[in-house]
Amino acid sequence: MIDAAPCEAIILRYTNYGEADRIVSLLTKEHGVCSAFARNARKSRRRFGGALQPFNRIRVLWQQRRRAGMAQLAEIELLEAATPLVSDLDALSMAAYGCELVSVLLPEEQPVDDVYRVVAAFLSYLPHAECFAVSRLLLELRLLELAGLLPHIGHCACCWQPLRDDWLVFDARRGGTLCPRCAPDGVGVAVALTTLGSLVRLLRVEPTRFSAIRLSDETLQQGGAVMHQVLGLHIGRTLKSEQFLRQIQQAL
């Protein structure tokens, strides 16, 4: 249940409803991911103006609920507009992917520590990103860890022994990384020990830091394959924003 206290929020997406209303998906520190009803959002310039746009950071004043149902927005204050994202198609598409990922990974109205800070830092960094592939890998890795969905990567998920072999297998369905003695033939993703070591070290970095992090092409390729397998296990479908990302990459 969402209380009436004002809170900060990031707009993940919105859906127009009826002739004038809008249903908005928000990420808040206090309530996690939540849906809210914005009455007359497409007509009332006084209450909402143009602030109800994806990726904006806002302060929300809730309308007191009179009965069970979706929370309603009374007023909002724009804290940080996502204008820099709009002028960069790559940054915009990556922001859409990140916000959709948050929506599908986190349960409604169940806050997860640090997720709000991580997503806010991610969106602020994207207009100045040095490498979008690194930003994506960092976000996926951190969200999975914070949500408690990241399998074992620093030791064998079967025998629990430290990883020593140069090449290993990653199989999300069997708990994560497997040493050669525990991995069945033809199953999972081949991954180098150096890549797994890089992923473990990235988890020790301040979670809101995205700048000045450089990864090898091998780490990006193999780490991306690992994240793709884990996300596929928990989501079970390709996100619309991910399809858009692929189209942009193929056009380059």
VEXDRENMI-378552 format. One record per residue: residue in one letter; residue number from 1; chain; y, x, z of N, C-alpha, C in turn. Coordinates in Angstrom, 3 decimals, decimal comma, padded with zeros to 6 digits. Layout:
<atoms>
   resn   resi   chain        n.v        n.u        n.w       ca.v       ca.u       ca.w        c.v        c.u        c.w
      A    NUM       A          Y          X          Z          Y          X          Z          Y          X          Z
...
</atoms>
This chain:
<atoms>
   resn   resi   chain        n.v        n.u        n.w       ca.v       ca.u       ca.w        c.v        c.u        c.w
      M      1       A   -001,195    000,837    000,000    000,000    000,000    000,000    001,245    000,873    000,000
      I      2       A    002,161    000,645   -000,934    003,389    001,410   -001,039    004,437    000,813   -000,109
      D      3       A    004,996    001,667    000,775    006,043    001,167    001,658    007,373    001,159    000,914
      A      4       A    008,415    000,677    001,597    009,701    000,479    000,930    010,597    001,703    000,980
      A      5       A    010,158    002,785    001,600    010,993    003,975    001,720    011,229    004,601    000,343
      P      6       A    012,463    005,021    000,040    012,735    005,686   -001,247    011,917    006,965   -001,379
      C      7       A    011,583    007,334   -002,607    010,820    008,558   -002,827    011,120    009,109   -004,210
      E      8       A    010,844    010,391   -004,375    010,988    011,013   -005,679    009,753    010,711   -006,524
      A      9       A    009,951    010,674   -007,829    008,836    010,376   -008,730    009,066    011,027   -010,080
      I     10       A    007,975    011,294   -010,772    008,001    011,740   -012,162    007,412    010,616   -013,005
      I     11       A    008,094    010,247   -014,068    007,606    009,183   -014,942    006,541    009,757   -015,863
      L     12       A    005,326    009,265   -015,736    004,223    009,739   -016,570    004,207    009,035   -017,924
      R     13       A    004,420    007,737   -017,900    004,445    006,958   -019,143    004,924    005,546   -018,803
      Y     14       A    005,152    004,735   -019,819    005,486    003,329   -019,581    004,906    002,472   -020,693
      T     15       A    004,780    001,180   -020,379    004,310    000,191   -021,351    005,257   -000,994   -021,316
      N     16       A    005,780   -001,386   -022,460    006,643   -002,563   -022,512    005,811   -003,814   -022,240
      Y     17       A    006,409   -004,734   -021,489    005,699   -005,945   -021,089    006,618   -007,140   -021,336
      G     18       A    006,093   -008,095   -022,104    006,906   -009,264   -022,402    008,131   -008,894   -023,226
      E     19       A    009,199   -009,658   -023,067    010,402   -009,448   -023,863    011,370   -008,458   -023,233
      A     20       A    011,298   -008,250   -021,921    012,326   -007,425   -021,287    011,790   -006,479   -020,220
      D     21       A    010,560   -006,684   -019,776    010,051   -005,919   -018,644    009,319   -004,656   -019,097
      R     22       A    008,961   -003,847   -018,110    008,270   -002,589   -018,404    007,365   -002,241   -017,218
      I     23       A    006,157   -001,804   -017,506    005,248   -001,300   -016,481    005,270    000,229   -016,577
      V     24       A    005,600    000,855   -015,461    005,826    002,295   -015,438    004,759    002,974   -014,582
      S     25       A    004,196    004,057   -015,098    003,250    004,869   -014,332    004,012    006,051   -013,755
      L     26       A    003,930    006,220   -012,445    004,700    007,232   -011,736    003,780    008,180   -010,989
      L     27       A    004,249    009,411   -010,819    003,605    010,354   -009,916    004,572    010,633   -008,790
      T     28       A    004,161    010,338   -007,566    004,992    010,604   -006,396    004,232    011,480   -005,416
      K     29       A    004,970    012,198   -004,599    004,341    013,012   -003,573    003,717    012,143   -002,496
      E     30       A    004,406    011,047   -002,139    003,969    010,200   -001,035    002,815    009,274   -001,391
      H     31       A    002,768    008,784   -002,632    001,788    007,759   -003,007    000,856    008,203   -004,132
      G     32       A    001,006    009,413   -004,635    000,196    009,856   -005,761    000,587    009,125   -007,034
      V     33       A   -000,385    008,847   -007,877   -000,148    008,101   -009,115   -000,104    006,609   -008,790
      C     34       A    000,930    005,939   -009,241    001,017    004,498   -008,974    001,710    003,800   -010,137
      S     35       A    001,387    002,544   -010,304    002,004    001,716   -011,335    003,065    000,841   -010,693
      A     36       A    004,166    000,646   -011,402    005,259   -000,149   -010,861    005,817   -001,060   -011,949
      F     37       A    006,301   -002,208   -011,532    006,846   -003,204   -012,452    008,370   -003,103   -012,431
      A     38       A    008,961   -002,883   -013,591    010,419   -002,801   -013,710    010,916   -004,039   -014,442
      R     39       A    011,393   -005,010   -013,674    011,825   -006,275   -014,260    013,151   -006,090   -015,014
      N     40       A    013,194   -006,625   -016,218    014,375   -006,546   -017,080    014,781   -005,100   -017,390
      A     41       A    013,811   -004,193   -017,392    014,127   -002,779   -017,606    014,735   -002,515   -018,980
      R     42       A    014,391   -003,358   -019,957    014,890   -003,124   -021,315    016,221   -003,831   -021,582
      K     43       A    016,722   -004,547   -020,562    017,986   -005,249   -020,730    019,023   -004,843   -019,699
      S     44       A    018,578   -004,506   -018,487    019,512   -004,224   -017,399    019,947   -002,769   -017,422
      R     45       A    021,122   -002,488   -017,964    021,659   -001,136   -017,974    022,150   -000,726   -016,586
      R     46       A    022,551   -001,684   -015,785    023,088   -001,361   -014,463    022,012   -000,828   -013,545
      R     47       A    020,812   -001,432   -013,569    019,759   -001,044   -012,624    019,021    000,210   -013,054
      F     48       A    018,740    000,324   -014,341    017,885    001,416   -014,783    018,515    002,315   -015,848
      G     49       A    019,471    001,784   -016,604    020,070    002,575   -017,659    019,007    003,103   -018,601
      G     50       A    019,114    004,363   -018,980    018,107    004,981   -019,832    017,217    005,935   -019,075
      A     51       A    017,152    005,753   -017,759    016,437    006,714   -016,911    014,924    006,541   -016,925
      L     52       A    014,426    005,378   -017,367    012,986    005,126   -017,342    012,309    005,686   -018,594
      Q     53       A    012,472    006,975   -018,793    011,857    007,647   -019,926    010,799    008,634   -019,414
      P     54       A    009,730    008,830   -020,179    008,676    009,749   -019,746    009,216    011,136   -019,404
      F     55       A    008,638    011,703   -018,365    008,885    013,065   -017,889    010,179    013,216   -017,089
      N     56       A    010,998    012,163   -016,998    012,178    012,234   -016,135    011,757    012,299   -014,672
      R     57       A    012,562    013,006   -013,881    012,355    013,019   -012,423    013,410    012,107   -011,821
      I     58       A    012,965    011,157   -011,010    013,862    010,122   -010,499    013,660    009,927   -008,992
      R     59       A    014,605    009,223   -008,379    014,420    008,736   -007,014    014,277    007,224   -007,090
      V     60       A    013,241    006,708   -006,466    012,882    005,297   -006,585    013,259    004,535   -005,325
      L     61       A    013,892    003,392   -005,502    014,089    002,431   -004,423    013,197    001,241   -004,730
      W     62       A    012,225    001,000   -003,850    011,241   -000,053   -004,088    011,776   -001,406   -003,657
      Q     63       A    011,330   -002,436   -004,333    011,620   -003,808   -003,922    010,537   -004,263   -002,959
      Q     64       A    010,948   -004,869   -001,875    009,984   -005,304   -000,868    008,998   -006,313   -001,470
      R     65       A    007,715   -006,064   -001,241    006,691   -006,981   -001,756    006,665   -008,259   -000,931
      R     66       A    006,578   -009,379   -001,629    006,439   -010,664   -000,950    004,994   -011,126   -000,921
      R     67       A    004,201   -010,579   -001,792    002,781   -010,914   -001,827    002,042   -009,765   -002,490
      A     68       A    000,735   -009,836   -002,436   -000,066   -008,773   -003,032    000,197   -008,694   -004,535
      G     69       A    000,188   -007,496   -005,042    000,423   -007,310   -006,465    001,040   -005,957   -006,719
      M     70       A    001,452   -005,727   -007,952    002,022   -004,453   -008,340    003,365   -004,219   -007,663
      A     71       A    003,599   -002,986   -007,243    004,892   -002,638   -006,656    005,994   -002,830   -007,693
      Q     72       A    007,206   -003,163   -007,220    008,325   -003,393   -008,126    009,455   -002,421   -007,828
      L     73       A    010,115   -001,979   -008,899    011,261   -001,091   -008,763    012,517   -001,926   -008,566
      A     74       A    013,280   -001,592   -007,537    014,556   -002,259   -007,333    015,664   -001,499   -008,062
      E     75       A    015,753   -000,206   -007,797    016,730    000,647   -008,459    016,147    002,049   -008,573
      I     76       A    016,713    002,849   -009,476    016,304    004,241   -009,569    017,542    005,113   -009,767
      E     77       A    017,410    006,363   -009,360    018,461    007,356   -009,562    017,866    008,513   -010,368
      L     78       A    018,508    008,869   -011,450    018,031    009,970   -012,275    018,370    011,294   -011,601
      L     79       A    017,330    012,095   -011,320    017,525    013,401   -010,691    017,489    014,535   -011,708
      E     80       A    016,597    014,435   -012,683    016,484    015,471   -013,707    015,954    014,843   -014,987
      A     81       A    016,760    014,873   -016,030    016,346    014,304   -017,314    015,474    015,296   -018,066
      A     82       A    014,564    014,770   -018,853    013,649    015,601   -019,630    014,212    015,916   -021,010
      T     83       A    015,529    015,906   -021,138    016,180    016,133   -022,432    015,732    017,417   -023,128
      P     84       A    015,588    018,553   -022,401    015,159    019,784   -023,091    013,797    019,666   -023,762
      L     85       A    012,933    018,778   -023,257    011,609    018,606   -023,853    011,676    017,879   -025,193
      V     86       A    012,630    016,968   -025,305    012,696    016,093   -026,479    012,971    016,885   -027,755
      S     87       A    013,699    017,992   -027,641    014,082    018,766   -028,820    013,020    019,767   -029,254
      D     88       A    011,912    019,852   -028,548    010,846    020,808   -028,881    009,531    020,051   -028,966
      L     89       A    009,000    019,885   -030,171    007,797    019,084   -030,366    006,596    019,672   -029,628
      D     90       A    006,471    021,001   -029,623    005,356    021,630   -028,917    005,434    021,353   -027,420
      A     91       A    006,621    021,525   -026,836    006,805    021,275   -025,414    006,602    019,801   -025,081
      L     92       A    007,083    018,927   -025,950    006,945    017,491   -025,744    005,482    017,063   -025,750
      S     93       A    004,723    017,570   -026,721    003,310    017,204   -026,808    002,522    017,758   -025,629
      M     94       A    002,882    018,956   -025,150    002,203    019,519   -024,000    002,538    018,737   -022,723
      A     95       A    003,779    018,279   -022,611    004,167    017,452   -021,468    003,392    016,142   -021,461
      A     96       A    003,238    015,534   -022,644    002,480    014,290   -022,746    001,033    014,500   -022,330
      Y     97       A    000,460    015,625   -022,761   -000,925    015,925   -022,381   -001,050    016,111   -020,876
      G     98       A   -000,140    016,882   -020,292   -000,202    017,122   -018,853   -000,083    015,842   -018,042
      C     99       A    000,824    014,966   -018,441    001,019    013,726   -017,692   -000,157    012,771   -017,876
      E    100       A   -000,732    012,721   -019,074   -001,910    011,874   -019,267   -003,095    012,413   -018,470
      L    101       A   -003,205    013,733   -018,391   -004,280    014,351   -017,620   -004,174    013,972   -016,151
      V    102       A   -002,975    014,005   -015,610   -002,764    013,591   -014,221   -003,198    012,143   -014,023
      S    103       A   -002,837    011,290   -014,973   -003,142    009,860   -014,855   -004,632    009,577   -014,795
      V    104       A   -005,437    010,350   -015,550   -006,868    010,063   -015,608   -007,665    010,813   -014,539
      L    105       A   -007,117    011,910   -014,024   -007,859    012,687   -013,027   -007,671    012,170   -011,603
      L    106       A   -006,494    011,626   -011,318   -006,185    011,228   -009,944   -006,335    009,718   -009,762
      P    107       A   -006,916    009,295   -008,651   -007,038    007,862   -008,374   -005,679    007,251   -008,032
      E    108       A   -005,553    005,974   -008,260   -004,298    005,266   -007,970   -004,002    005,266   -006,472
      E    109       A   -002,724    005,520   -006,159   -002,180    005,416   -004,800   -002,967    006,230   -003,779
      Q    110       A   -003,431    007,407   -004,191   -004,079    008,339   -003,273   -003,450    009,711   -003,482
      P    111       A   -002,435    010,055   -002,681   -001,737    011,322   -002,892   -002,653    012,517   -002,698
      V    112       A   -002,466    013,527   -003,547   -003,201    014,785   -003,456   -002,182    015,887   -003,234
      D    113       A   -002,371    016,673   -002,183   -001,414    017,710   -001,822   -001,094    018,624   -002,997
      D    114       A    000,166    018,911   -003,178    000,699    019,885   -004,139    000,688    019,437   -005,592
      V    115       A    000,043    018,339   -005,936    000,012    017,923   -007,343    001,424    017,635   -007,849
      Y    116       A    002,237    016,956   -007,042    003,603    016,631   -007,473    004,387    017,905   -007,755
      R    117       A    004,283    018,892   -006,875    005,001    020,154   -007,049    004,538    020,886   -008,306
      V    118       A    003,239    020,890   -008,538    002,690    021,576   -009,706    003,171    020,925   -011,000
      V    119       A    003,104    019,603   -011,076    003,507    018,903   -012,305    005,010    019,039   -012,539
      A    120       A    005,813    018,954   -011,475    007,261    019,131   -011,617    007,587    020,526   -012,146
      A    121       A    006,903    021,543   -011,626    007,128    022,915   -012,089    006,668    023,084   -013,538
      F    122       A    005,557    022,467   -013,881    005,018    022,523   -015,248    006,010    021,946   -016,251
      L    123       A    006,552    020,768   -015,968    007,482    020,120   -016,885    008,793    020,900   -017,002
      S    124       A    009,245    021,466   -015,889    010,480    022,249   -015,919    010,304    023,540   -016,704
      Y    125       A    009,094    024,083   -016,698    008,832    025,353   -017,364    008,637    025,209   -018,877
      L    126       A    008,108    024,097   -019,326    007,717    023,948   -020,728    008,817    024,262   -021,748
      P    127       A    010,071    023,850   -021,540    011,090    024,181   -022,549    011,305    025,686   -022,724
      H    128       A    010,863    026,478   -021,751    011,045    027,929   -021,813    009,699    028,652   -021,860
      A    129       A    008,644    027,947   -022,182    007,293    028,509   -022,100    007,128    029,710   -023,020
      E    130       A    006,481    030,745   -022,482    006,186    031,938   -023,271    004,920    031,744   -024,100
      C    131       A    003,970    030,961   -023,571    002,720    030,697   -024,278    002,178    029,353   -023,794
      F    132       A    002,127    028,365   -024,693    001,682    027,033   -024,295    000,197    027,024   -023,910
      A    133       A   -000,594    027,906   -024,511   -002,016    027,958   -024,174   -002,219    028,399   -022,735
      V    134       A   -001,419    029,359   -022,276   -001,494    029,796   -020,876   -001,057    028,666   -019,951
      S    135       A    000,027    027,985   -020,302    000,517    026,875   -019,476   -000,533    025,789   -019,333
      R    136       A   -001,198    025,478   -020,425   -002,227    024,435   -020,397   -003,401    024,849   -019,513
      L    137       A   -003,876    026,077   -019,685   -005,002    026,545   -018,877   -004,653    026,543   -017,393
      L    138       A   -003,448    026,989   -017,052   -003,019    027,000   -015,652   -002,984    025,586   -015,075
      L    139       A   -002,425    024,652   -015,833   -002,330    023,274   -015,335   -003,712    022,669   -015,138
      E    140       A   -004,591    022,811   -016,126   -005,935    022,253   -016,015   -006,674    022,847   -014,819
      L    141       A   -006,617    024,155   -014,673   -007,307    024,831   -013,577   -006,791    024,353   -012,230
      R    142       A   -005,483    024,255   -012,078   -004,884    023,868   -010,801   -005,136    022,399   -010,473
      L    143       A   -005,024    021,531   -011,467   -005,269    020,109   -011,205   -006,719    019,868   -010,796
      L    144       A   -007,646    020,520   -011,468   -009,061    020,351   -011,127   -009,344    020,855   -009,718
      E    145       A   -008,735    021,981   -009,359   -008,951    022,493   -008,005   -008,347    021,563   -006,961
      L    146       A   -007,112    021,122   -007,171   -006,446    020,256   -006,198   -007,150    018,912   -006,058
      A    147       A   -007,716    018,415   -007,155   -008,431    017,139   -007,118   -009,852    017,279   -006,586
      G    148       A   -010,284    018,515   -006,291   -011,640    018,739   -005,789   -012,705    018,590   -006,854
      L    149       A   -012,351    018,830   -008,107   -013,284    018,630   -009,223   -013,693    019,926   -009,906
      L    150       A   -013,213    021,058   -009,425   -013,511    022,333   -010,067   -014,860    022,859   -009,596
      P    151       A   -015,817    023,082   -010,509   -017,124    023,621   -010,111   -017,010    025,076   -009,660
      H    152       A   -018,130    025,638   -009,236   -018,164    027,025   -008,792   -017,945    027,951   -009,982
      I    153       A   -017,011    028,892   -009,835   -016,786    029,846   -010,911   -016,909    031,292   -010,432
      G    154       A   -016,858    031,530   -009,140   -016,868    032,889   -008,629   -018,226    033,394   -008,175
      H    155       A   -019,241    032,538   -008,205   -020,607    032,937   -007,858   -021,577    031,997   -008,561
      C    156       A   -022,847    032,353   -008,563   -023,834    031,515   -009,235   -024,003    030,197   -008,486
      A    157       A   -023,891    029,096   -009,213   -023,993    027,773   -008,594   -025,416    027,427   -008,202
      C    158       A   -026,390    028,209   -008,668   -027,794    027,918   -008,365   -028,333    028,787   -007,230
      C    159       A   -028,234    030,110   -007,374   -028,783    031,005   -006,344   -027,724    031,504   -005,379
      W    160       A   -026,445    031,210   -005,659   -025,318    031,558   -004,795   -025,081    033,060   -004,667
      Q    161       A   -025,648    033,827   -005,559   -025,446    035,267   -005,528   -024,137    035,650   -006,220
      P    162       A   -023,532    036,770   -005,820   -022,330    037,248   -006,515   -022,634    037,525   -007,982
      L    163       A   -021,612    037,407   -008,808   -021,781    037,610   -010,247   -021,595    039,086   -010,578
      R    164       A   -022,612    039,666   -011,236   -022,558    041,093   -011,570   -022,783    041,370   -013,054
      D    165       A   -023,453    040,470   -013,745   -023,766    040,679   -015,158   -022,493    040,541   -016,006
      D    166       A   -022,435    041,273   -017,106   -021,266    041,230   -017,982   -021,084    039,868   -018,642
      W    167       A   -022,196    039,185   -018,933   -022,142    037,867   -019,565   -022,930    036,858   -018,741
      L    168       A   -022,350    035,673   -018,605   -022,969    034,612   -017,816   -022,893    033,299   -018,587
      V    169       A   -023,364    032,249   -017,962   -023,346    030,917   -018,575   -022,602    029,967   -017,642
      F    170       A   -021,790    029,121   -018,229   -021,101    028,090   -017,442   -021,612    026,729   -017,874
      D    171       A   -022,113    025,958   -016,915   -022,635    024,614   -017,183   -022,121    023,683   -016,089
      A    172       A   -021,107    022,898   -016,416   -020,472    022,027   -015,427   -021,462    021,037   -014,816
      R    173       A   -022,419    020,576   -015,607   -023,379    019,584   -015,101   -024,330    020,177   -014,067
      R    174       A   -024,492    021,485   -014,075   -025,364    022,147   -013,101   -024,563    022,852   -011,999
      G    175       A   -023,286    022,528   -011,907   -022,489    023,017   -010,787   -021,548    024,152   -011,092
      G    176       A   -021,561    024,698   -012,341   -020,616    025,745   -012,677   -021,269    026,958   -013,291
      T    177       A   -020,860    028,146   -012,830   -021,350    029,400   -013,391   -022,793    029,655   -012,979
      L    178       A   -023,590    030,142   -013,937   -024,991    030,468   -013,687   -025,259    031,901   -014,124
      C    179       A   -025,948    032,653   -013,288   -026,351    033,993   -013,667   -027,472    033,900   -014,704
      P    180       A   -027,772    034,990   -015,450   -028,815    034,933   -016,488   -030,174    034,511   -015,963
      R    181       A   -030,467    034,788   -014,716   -031,780    034,441   -014,144   -031,899    032,957   -013,829
      C    182       A   -030,764    032,288   -013,655   -030,788    030,858   -013,305   -030,428    029,946   -014,477
      A    183       A   -029,943    030,519   -015,565   -029,479    029,703   -016,687   -030,600    029,454   -017,684
      P    184       A   -030,896    028,200   -017,990   -031,893    027,910   -019,025   -031,355    028,293   -020,392
      D    185       A   -032,227    028,676   -021,285   -031,816    029,085   -022,627   -031,157    027,932   -023,385
      G    186       A   -030,094    028,257   -024,099   -029,459    027,285   -024,981   -028,629    026,233   -024,283
      V    187       A   -028,303    026,430   -023,007   -027,531    025,445   -022,263   -026,241    026,079   -021,763
      G    188       A   -025,138    025,339   -021,853   -023,886    025,812   -021,300   -023,053    026,646   -022,263
      V    189       A   -021,982    027,212   -021,707   -021,021    028,000   -022,466   -021,123    029,454   -022,036
      A    190       A   -021,273    030,375   -023,000   -021,301    031,798   -022,682   -019,903    032,244   -022,275
      V    191       A   -019,817    032,956   -021,158   -018,520    033,387   -020,645   -018,647    034,779   -020,038
      A    192       A   -017,662    035,623   -020,289   -017,680    036,988   -019,781   -017,297    037,026   -018,307
      L    193       A   -017,841    037,989   -017,595   -017,505    038,172   -016,186   -016,008    038,415   -016,008
      T    194       A   -015,406    039,133   -016,949   -013,970    039,399   -016,856   -013,146    038,110   -016,932
      T    195       A   -013,606    037,152   -017,744   -012,901    035,867   -017,838   -012,988    035,102   -016,529
      L    196       A   -014,171    035,040   -015,949   -014,340    034,345   -014,673   -013,506    035,014   -013,583
      G    197       A   -013,455    036,344   -013,622   -012,623    037,052   -012,652   -011,158    036,684   -012,804
      S    198       A   -010,692    036,529   -014,045   -009,302    036,133   -014,288   -009,028    034,729   -013,757
      L    199       A   -009,966    033,806   -013,958   -009,793    032,439   -013,459   -009,723    032,412   -011,936
      V    200       A   -010,557    033,200   -011,286   -010,536    033,271   -009,828   -009,189    033,817   -009,351
      R    201       A   -008,689    034,848   -010,013   -007,403    035,426   -009,619   -006,254    034,449   -009,855
      L    202       A   -006,332    033,661   -010,918   -005,280    032,676   -011,185   -005,192    031,625   -010,083
      L    203       A   -006,317    031,315   -009,466   -006,320    030,334   -008,378   -005,615    030,861   -007,133
      R    204       A   -005,386    032,169   -007,068   -004,704    032,762   -005,918   -003,200    032,881   -006,127
      V    205       A   -002,753    032,593   -007,363   -001,332    032,642   -007,682   -000,649    031,394   -007,130
      E    206       A    000,598    031,538   -006,698    001,379    030,373   -006,252    001,259    029,263   -007,298
      P    207       A    000,794    028,068   -006,910    000,470    027,018   -007,894    001,644    026,501   -008,713
      T    208       A    002,879    026,738   -008,281    004,029    026,276   -009,065    004,539    027,355   -010,023
      R    209       A    003,895    028,501   -010,026    004,336    029,596   -010,906    003,646    029,501   -012,269
      F    210       A    004,437    029,442   -013,316    003,915    029,425   -014,681    004,447    030,596   -015,508
      S    211       A    005,553    031,158   -015,120    006,174    032,216   -015,914    005,543    033,571   -015,633
      A    212       A    005,718    034,488   -016,601    005,293    035,890   -016,467    003,804    036,035   -016,168
      I    213       A    002,984    035,134   -016,707    001,528    035,240   -016,590    000,964    035,420   -017,994
      R    214       A    000,296    036,533   -018,204   -000,250    036,841   -019,518   -001,768    036,962   -019,440
      L    215       A   -002,433    036,374   -020,406   -003,891    036,394   -020,457   -004,349    036,854   -021,831
      S    216       A   -005,500    037,511   -021,868   -006,043    037,977   -023,138   -006,515    036,797   -023,978
      D    217       A   -006,653    037,041   -025,271   -007,161    035,995   -026,160   -008,566    035,566   -025,741
      E    218       A   -009,372    036,520   -025,290   -010,733    036,195   -024,853   -010,709    035,273   -023,644
      T    219       A   -009,841    035,574   -022,681   -009,745    034,724   -021,495   -009,263    033,330   -021,855
      L    220       A   -008,281    033,250   -022,753   -007,768    031,938   -023,156   -008,841    031,128   -023,878
      Q    221       A   -009,588    031,768   -024,765   -010,620    031,050   -025,520   -011,755    030,603   -024,614
      Q    222       A   -012,290    031,525   -023,818   -013,426    031,196   -022,957   -012,992    030,307   -021,787
      G    223       A   -011,838    030,600   -021,208   -011,343    029,748   -020,124   -011,070    028,342   -020,604
      G    224       A   -010,537    028,227   -021,829   -010,307    026,901   -022,401   -011,600    026,144   -022,621
      A    225       A   -012,656    026,860   -023,039   -013,963    026,220   -023,238   -014,538    025,736   -021,913
      V    226       A   -014,344    026,525   -020,857   -014,805    026,124   -019,530   -014,074    024,867   -019,071
      M    227       A   -012,742    024,857   -019,200   -011,957    023,698   -018,784   -012,337    022,466   -019,605
      H    228       A   -012,552    022,665   -020,910   -012,918    021,543   -021,789   -014,231    020,909   -021,325
      Q    229       A   -015,177    021,742   -020,932   -016,463    021,202   -020,477   -016,319    020,438   -019,168
      V    230       A   -015,545    020,987   -018,231   -015,360    020,320   -016,934   -014,612    019,003   -017,114
      L    231       A   -013,547    019,024   -017,891   -012,769    017,802   -018,109   -013,591    016,748   -018,846
      G    232       A   -014,406    017,193   -019,794   -015,273    016,249   -020,497   -016,244    015,564   -019,568
      L    233       A   -016,720    016,308   -018,562   -017,652    015,734   -017,596   -016,985    014,649   -016,764
      H    234       A   -015,744    014,856   -016,387   -015,066    013,919   -015,477   -014,299    012,815   -016,207
      I    235       A   -013,856    013,094   -017,424   -013,072    012,090   -018,161   -013,941    011,323   -019,146
      G    236       A   -014,813    012,045   -019,845   -015,761    011,396   -020,746   -015,203    010,942   -022,072
      R    237       A   -013,985    011,333   -022,400   -013,395    010,945   -023,686   -012,267    011,913   -024,016
      T    238       A   -011,848    011,899   -025,258   -010,727    012,713   -025,682   -009,427    011,961   -025,437
      L    239       A   -008,493    012,590   -024,788   -007,214    011,950   -024,508   -006,393    011,816   -025,784
      K    240       A   -005,600    010,750   -025,878   -004,761    010,549   -027,056   -003,787    011,706   -027,246
      S    241       A   -003,230    012,191   -026,142   -002,277    013,294   -026,230   -002,960    014,580   -026,680
      E    242       A   -004,234    014,748   -026,347   -004,967    015,929   -026,788   -005,196    015,891   -028,295
      Q    243       A   -005,472    014,718   -028,828   -005,615    014,573   -030,270   -004,311    014,941   -030,983
      F    244       A   -003,186    014,537   -030,389   -001,881    014,863   -030,956   -001,635    016,369   -030,915
      L    245       A   -002,034    017,004   -029,826   -001,906    018,457   -029,709   -002,679    019,169   -030,819
      R    246       A   -003,884    018,697   -031,072   -004,698    019,323   -032,117   -004,050    019,184   -033,484
      Q    247       A   -003,467    018,016   -033,761   -002,818    017,794   -035,039   -001,647    018,748   -035,230
      I    248       A   -000,903    018,977   -034,148    000,238    019,897   -034,226   -000,232    021,325   -034,475
      Q    249       A   -001,300    021,743   -033,777   -001,821    023,084   -033,939   -002,369    023,299   -035,336
      Q    250       A   -003,011    022,280   -035,895   -003,558    022,420   -037,255   -002,445    022,481   -038,295
      A    251       A   -001,295    021,902   -037,980   -000,179    021,899   -038,927    000,573    023,217   -038,936
      L    252       A    000,360    024,038   -037,915    001,090    025,316   -037,825    000,559    026,335   -038,833
</atoms>
